[in-house]
Amino acid sequence: MSENKQKSVLIIENDDAILSSLSNRFKQKDMLVITAKDGYEGYTRACKESPDLIVSETLLPSMNGFRVARLLKFDERFKDTPLILITSNNVDSVQDLFKASGADQILGKPFRFRDLMEIMEGVEIA
């Protein structure tokens, strides 16, 4: 793999405003942005595109973000791909689901993009 390959991020989010905001911020960081609006689409886009980073909402149509994370993180192809969950729920109330999902981090909404960047610094993006 080329060292100069543009890093990619898959954002799975059904709120258009948040999806647009995150997309724009990641593009400003010179990342290739892939988007999906529901869990099933997110899972299939991940399998097709093999992103370097995945950011997923937990409350999604068709398949929740915890299930998407579990399917991806327990798949050999994605076990080392950083996966960050974002949730409208109280983070403490979903700790068991978060731990079972295999996701690397969870962030509660509302959040600042800077908070997401700090989490990203703590995970290695291939």
C-alpha angles and dihedrals in degrees: 000000000000117000089221095057112131110248116241133211128197112209115196107191133137097199106091095206094052092042091052093045094049092044092053093046093050091047088054086056087056094250126144105243123214117183139197131177101205138033098254093049090047092052093048092045090051091051091048100040104031096212123204091229134020125203114185137178112228098219104065137148118254096010126017121238094249090059092045089052093048093050092048101040093050091050111094091227093060105029091106097039109107111242121190121189122208120197142187088206123090103275092223091055093057100043094113092051090046093052093046092050095064091228116152099227142358127212127191124227132274096049138154120243086237088063090055091048090053090053090047090055088059094055124062114239109209 
